[in-house]
Amino acid sequence: MAELTVLSATQLESPANSSGTEAASLWVERSQRSMDQLVSGVHPAAAVAVTGISEALDTRLRSGQLVVATELHTADGSRPRPLPIGRYLATELSRRGLDVVPGPVASVSSVPTPRERAALALRGALALDNDSFAMAEALGERPLVVVRAIADEPNGDPHSGGARAMGSLLAARPNLERWAGAVRARTVLLATPRSFCAGVERAIAIVERALERFGAPVYVRRQIVHNIHVVRDLEGKGAVFVEELEEVPPNGTVVLAAHGVSPAVREDAASRGDLTVVDATCPLVAKVHKEATRFAAQDYSIVLIGHADHEEVAGTMGEAPDRIHLVENIEEVEALDLEADEKVAYLTQTTLATDETAGIVEALRRRFSRMVGPPAEDICYATQNRQDAVRALAGRCDLLLVAGSSNSSNSNRLVEVARRGGCRAQLVEDEGSIQLSWLEGTGTVGITAGASAPESLVVRSIEMLGLLGPIDIAEVATVQETVTFALPNQVR
């Protein structure tokens, strides 16, 4: 954790310490000391925030808005100084309800001419100040952010604009303290295995091969896998995601998502007669579907352990809707309207937490004397492996980040497994979701990714942590995966 030092051109522009204690701030008095003399008073371990009011170069900016610098420019064309942490600080400020725009800030030593203003704006600079670039150069490699509040805008009242700007700087102060609190050296532990499983790799490859074979657009019913980054990538290649088959135009090519569908959806597709249908159902999900039809044919009442709002569960229940009873917890097992000696078989959603599911299965065994289960566990190998990898990390890190989307069952289960292991854990859509407040006091951060989340999200999260201080990275491996699944004949 670094101490926050605020540098401003005048004392008026230094935002007050939110706690009411004396702020660790220094002010630039150009007439009294040089920039180097100023910086010599900054503690070597300090995290420095350069703050102040600024003039807008971008005419869309309004007084009171905050500009967080992602790079610093000068009027003389010097090489811009990048400040990549600025984008993450801007996101943090936005999460706290502040009006923030990330982007370049330009520094000038004298009043610029209209042509110079236009040139700086053309280079992308959003705001103008006198000292940020010089301060940054003098500070060297110290952790640095630059936050400027817009006071002037075209045809605006300079007095009210200045008051709004100062109010915004004051509101930003707690977030600057959070940033400083997150600055430190860290160890990053990577859970292995993580990220894509064989079923997800197969599903993505099916869409990509379908695009190559049939040409764009290829329609996909629901999300091919539950990750928004995967969906956006495939959309960029020509995939069109729809909720139902009725949205697919005549003679279209449609891919059924990896989570599986009910027989009613397949019948609907066949009844169209004009569709080219490619089934991307994960083979391990298809296994559960076959078990459901087999148990139903043998006159079993089937108890499906799973989450009611998940597409995989909807598809499995569609195989034998009159015989399947869904339960999500032990309490619902006790409430089942079935006789104790009835023929009961259980199945499970493939992406559940293994430890939690085991308790539900045990409750079923206690309740039903004739209960049977599938020949092999329904929870897939990848779910099991990723949960085991998280268990191996949970006692070794202060915080575990799980890359995955909020609608991803397997990713959410990883968070739950970590928390049951006593570890703070957070689900992150991507590196922009990592909150600085989570990182305060964390010396060791674990990272994993759900089976539907791309490895690139892990890489980007590591890069984000690297902007807060030096990191030491280590892999924690539990098992090596070698499973692969063949593609359907239509796209081989």
N, C-alpha and C positions, 0 to 999 in steps of 0.2 A: 504494500500500500504506500503510495507516494503522497507527500504533502502538497497541497494545492497552493501555487503562487499565481496571483493575477497581476498582469501588467497592462496598464492603461495609459493613454496619453495624458490624462488629467485625473485627479482624485475623484472628480465628479463622475467619471465614466467607469469607475471600478465598482462592480456590483457588491452590495453589502453581504457579509457573511450571514447565511440563513439562520445560523444558530444564535446570532447575537453576540458571539465572541469576536475578538479582534481579528480582522481578516489579515491573512498573510499576503499582503499586496504591496507592490512597488509602483511608482509612477514615473513616467518619463518627463524630465524637465530638461529639454534640449539645451537650454541656455546655461545650465549648471553642470551637467555631466555628459560624458560621451556614452554611446550605446554600450560599449565594452565595460565602462565603469558600472553602468546599470546592471548588466548581466552578472558582473562579479558578485553582486549582492544576492543572487539567487542561489539557493542551496543546490549542490550538485545532484541530489536525489529528488528534487522537486519536479512535479508535473506542472507545466506552465500553461495558463490560459491567457491569451492576448485578447482583450475585449475593448469595446468602445462603440461610439456611434459612427455611422458612415453615410455617405451619399449614394443613392441608387444610380447605377449605370443602366440597369435593365428597367425600362419604363413600366413593366408589369408589377414591380415591387411597390409596396406601400409602407408608410411610416409605421413603426412598431414591429415590422417583420424582422426576424433574425436570419442572417446569412451566416452559415457555418462553412468556413473555407475548406474546400477539398484540394485546392492548390493556390499558390500565391504568385501573382504576376507583378511586373514593373513596367513603367512606361518606356524604358530604354530597351526593352526587348530581351532582357536577361532571361536565362533559362528558368522556366517556372519551377517553383519548389512544391513538390507534391505533399499533401497532407491527407492521406487516404483514411485516417481515423475519423476525419470530419464527417464522412457519410454516415458512419455509425452513430456519432454523437448527434447528428441531425435527426436520425431516426429515434433516438432516445428522447430528445427534446419534443419531438412530435407526439410520441407516446404519452408524454406528460401534458399534452394539450396546448403546447406553444405553436405559434405560426412560424414555421421554419422552412428555409430553402437552402439546400446544399449547393455549392458551386465555387468557382474561382473568385478571389478577391484581389484587386489591383492596388498597389501602393505607389504614390507619387510624392516627390519632394517639393513640388510647387504647384500652383493652380494650373491644371491642364487646359489646353486650348480645346475648342469644340472638336477639332480634327483628332486630337489625342484621345479625347473621350470616346469618339466614335470608333477609333482603332482598338481601344481596350475592350469596348463592348463587342466589337466584331470578333475578338479573340475569346469571347465567352465570359468576360468578367462581369459579375453581377453588381458589385459594389466597389466603392473607392475610399481609400484611407491614406494616411501619411506615413505609417510606421510599421505595419505588420511584417512586411518583407524584411526590413532592416532588423527588426527584433528577432525574427526567425533565424536569420543568418548569424546573428551574434549568439543566439542560444545554442547553435550547433545541433547535436543529436539528442538533446533533452526531449522528453515527451512534451508535445505541443499541440494545442488546438487554438484556432482563431475564430472568435464569435463576434460578429458585428451587427448592431441594431440599426435599421434604417431610420434616419431622422428627416431626411429631405426627400421630397418627391415632386414631380412636376406640378406646378400650380398649387402646391400644398402650403399650409400654414406652418412656418418653421417652428413656432413656439409649441403648438400642440403636437407637432411631429416629434420634437425633441423629448417632450414629456412621455409620449408613448414609447419611444425608443428606450428611455431610461427604465420605464416600467418593465419592458421585456428583458433587459439585462438583469434586473433584480430577480425576475422570475426564473431566469436561467441558472442562477447561482447554485441551487441544490444539485442540479444535474452536472455541473462542472465538478462539484465535490464527489459525486458518484463516479465520474470518469477518473478522477485522481485516485479514488479508492480502489479502482480496478487495475491501475497501472502497477505491474510487478513482474518479476521473473516467475515462470511456471513450468511445471512438468505436465505434459499432455500424454495420457495413456489411451491407446487406441484398442478397442475391443476387436478381436478377430476370432470368428468370422463376423462380418457386418455387411450391410448394403444388399444388393440384389441377390435373390435366390435363383435357382434354376427355372422355377415356374415363371418368375417375373422376366428373366432374360428371354425365355421362350415367347412370352406374350408380346414383348416389345419387338422381337425379331419377326413375329408373325405380321404385325402391322407394317413394319418396314418392308418385308418381302411382298406383302400384298400391294403396297404402293408401287414397288418395282414391277410386279407382274401385271397388275390391272390398271395402273396409272391413278393419279389423283382425280377426284377425291375418293378416298376410302372411308366409309362410315364406320364408327365404333359405337356399339350400344353401351352406354355408361362409360365411366373411366376405365381404361384398359387395365390399369392398376391404380391403387389409391395414392397417387402422388402428383401434385399439380405441376411440378417441374417436368416430369415425364410427359404429362399430357400436353404441356405447352411446346415441348420439343417436337412431339409428333404432329401437333397442329402446324408447326412451321414447315413440316415436310409434306403436308397435304392431307392429314387425317382430319376428319370432321366428327366430333363427338356429339351423340344424340342421346336423349333419354329413352325413347321408344322406337320400335321399328317403323311406325307410321311416319316418322320424320325422314326416312330414307326414300329418295325418289325412285321411280321405276327403273329397273335394270341396274340398280346400284350394287356395289360390293359392300358387305357389312361384316364386321368382326365382332364376335361375342366375347366379352371381357373375361379376364382370368378367373374371376370369382365364381363363374358358372351361372347358368340360368335354369329355370324350371322347364319341364316338358311343354308347358303352355306356350312359352316364348319360342321354342323350336317349332312347334306346330304352327304358330302364327307366321314364322318366317317361311315355312314350307308352303303354307296356303297362298302366299303371295305369288309363287311360281316364277317370279322374274328376278329374284335376288340371288346373288352369289354369296353364300354364307361360309365364313371361315371361323371355326371354333377355336378360341384361344383359352378355353377352360384349363386351368392347371390340372395335370394328371392326378395330383393328390386330392384335389377337390372332386374330380370325376370319380375317384375311388369311393369317397363318402356317398356320392349319389348312387353308385351301384350297390353299396351296402344297404342303403335305405330301401331300394326296390327289392332286394333279396330278403331282408327281414320282413317287409310288408307281405311278400308272397308267402312267407312261412307263418303268417298270422300273428306276428309279434306286435305289441304296442311299442312304439319307438319313442324314446326320450332323447331329444337333441339338445345338447349343451351348447349354448351360443348366445349371441346378442341379436335381439329382435330386429334392430335397424340395419343389420349388415346384409349386403347383397348375397353373400355366400349362403347365409341361413335361409334367405327367401328362396334361392334356387334349390337347396336340399329339401326344404319342406314341400316344395312343389312336386317332388317325386312321389310322395304318399301323403297328401294333405289330410286325409281322414284318419291317419294312424300315428302321426307325429305330434308329440307334445314338447313344446320348447320350455327349457328352464335356464335361468341365468345364475342362480345361486342355490344354496342349501335350503333356504326358506321355501323356495318354489318347489323343491323336491318334496318337502313335507306336505305341500298343498295339492299335489297331483291327485286327481280323481281316478285312481287305479287301485285294484285289489292287491294285497300283499303277495298273493300266490299267482298273480297273473304273469303270463309270458311277456317279459319286458326286455328290450334290447336298447343299449345306449349308443349314441354317436356323438361326435364333437366337431364343432367348427375347427378348422385347421390352424387358426391363428391365435388360439387362446393361450393364457399363461398356464404352464404345465403344473405348477405347484397349487394354484387355485383350483384348477379343474380336478386334480386328484382328490381334493376334499369333497367335491360334488359327486364324483364317482363313488367314493366310499359311502356317502350318504345314500346313494341309490342301492348299493349292495346291502346296506343295513335294512332298507325299506322293502326290497323285493327279493324274495328267496330264490326265484328262478331267473334272475337277471343274467344276460349275456352281453358281451361286447364285441367289437370288431376284432378280426384275427390279428390285426396290427393296429397300434395306436393311430388315431386320426390326426392328432396334432403333428404338423409336418416337421421333417428333419430340420429345416431352416429355422423355423420358429423355436424349436428346442435348442438348437445350437446357439442362436443369438441370445436367448435367455440365459443359457449356461455361461456365455461369455460375459454378460452383464453381471451375473452373480460373482464371477471371478474378479470383476473390477470394483464392485460396490464397496468393499471394505478398504479400498486403496485410494479413493479419490474424495475430494471435498464436494465435488459437483459432477454430475453426469449429464451430458447433452446428448439427446437422442434426436437425430435428424429424421424427420418424417412428417407427413401431413396429418392434420387433426382427424381425418376420417379413416386413417390407416389403423386397423385393429392391431396388427402385429407391432407397430411402432408404439402405440399406447400401452400395450402389454409390457414392453421393455421398460417404460417409465415406472409402471406399477411394480415390476419385479425389483428394480433398483430401490424404490422407496421401501418395499418390504424388507430389503436388505440393509436398511438404515442409511441409505445414501440420498442426499438431495438430488433430484433429477428433474429435468425440464425437457419437454418436447419442443423442438424448433423446426419451423418450416424451412428455414435456411439461416445463413449467418446473420442476416438482418434482424432475426427474431431474438438474438441473444441480448439479454438486458444487462446493462452495466452493473446494476445493483446485485445481480446474481454472482458477479465475479469478485465482489469485495471480500477480502479475506480468504480467497481460494488459491492455495498454492499448487494443488493437483487437480486437473480437470480431466475426466474421462469423456471419450467421444465414441459413439456408435451410430449406426444407421439402421432403420427398419429394412425389412426385406424388399420393400417397394421403393426405397429411397436411393438415388444414385450416389456413387462414391464421391462425385464432384462436390456434394454438399459437405462432406467431411473435410475435403481439401480446403474449401472456402472457409469453413469454421476455424480450421487451424490457422489460416492466413489472418483471419480477424483477430484471434488471440495473439498472434505474433505482432500485431500493431500496438499491443498494450505492454509489451516487454519481451525479453528473450524467452524462448521456450525450448525445452528439452523433450523430445518425442520418443516414446517407446511403445512397441506393440505388445499386447498381452493376448497370446494365442491359446485357444483351448482345443480346437480340432481343425483339421483341414477338410474342406468340402470338395468332393469330386463328382457330384451328381449332375447329370445333364439330361434333358428331355428332347426327343425328336420333334420336328416340326410337322404339321399336318401336310398331307400329300399336295393340297392345292398350292402351297407356297414353297415346296422343296426345290 
